[in-house]
Amino acid sequence: MGTRPSGDYANYEIVLGKRLGSRGAASFAGFELIEIPGDGMLLRGRVVDQAALHGVLAQVRDLGIPLVSVRRGEADGSPPADEVPSDRPGG
């Protein structure tokens, strides 16, 4: 496993099993917060490295919010490779 160059980042989508109140939302500055059907919430944003991702996940844990999923996208904002249709060039 290689190391990431300084300043490189990845986009992440983190799905929570509960919506955040205003206090909880303040813990995730820099993330786009999207309410999803039911009682869930999607956090979408850039994370500098894996240590920073673990910090975000620790915030979720500390707030007592159920974690549903974590998905990594590409630094350029493209969707994760498993979401690129196979008939698309390069996919």
GIHU-V171653 format. One record per backbone hydrogen bond with DSSP energy under -1.0 kcal/mol. NH is the residue of the N-H (numbers start at 1). CO is the residue of the C=O. If there is no record, write none. Layout:
BEGIN
NH | CO
NH | CO
END
This chain:
BEGIN
8 | 5
10 | 47
12 | 45
13 | 71
14 | 43
15 | 69
16 | 41
17 | 66
25 | 21
26 | 22
27 | 24
28 | 25
31 | 28
32 | 44
34 | 42
36 | 40
41 | 16
42 | 34
43 | 14
44 | 32
45 | 12
47 | 10
53 | 49
54 | 50
55 | 51
56 | 52
57 | 53
58 | 54
59 | 55
60 | 56
61 | 57
62 | 58
63 | 59
64 | 61
65 | 60
68 | 15
69 | 15
71 | 13
73 | 11
74 | 78
77 | 74
83 | 80
84 | 81
88 | 85
91 | 88
END
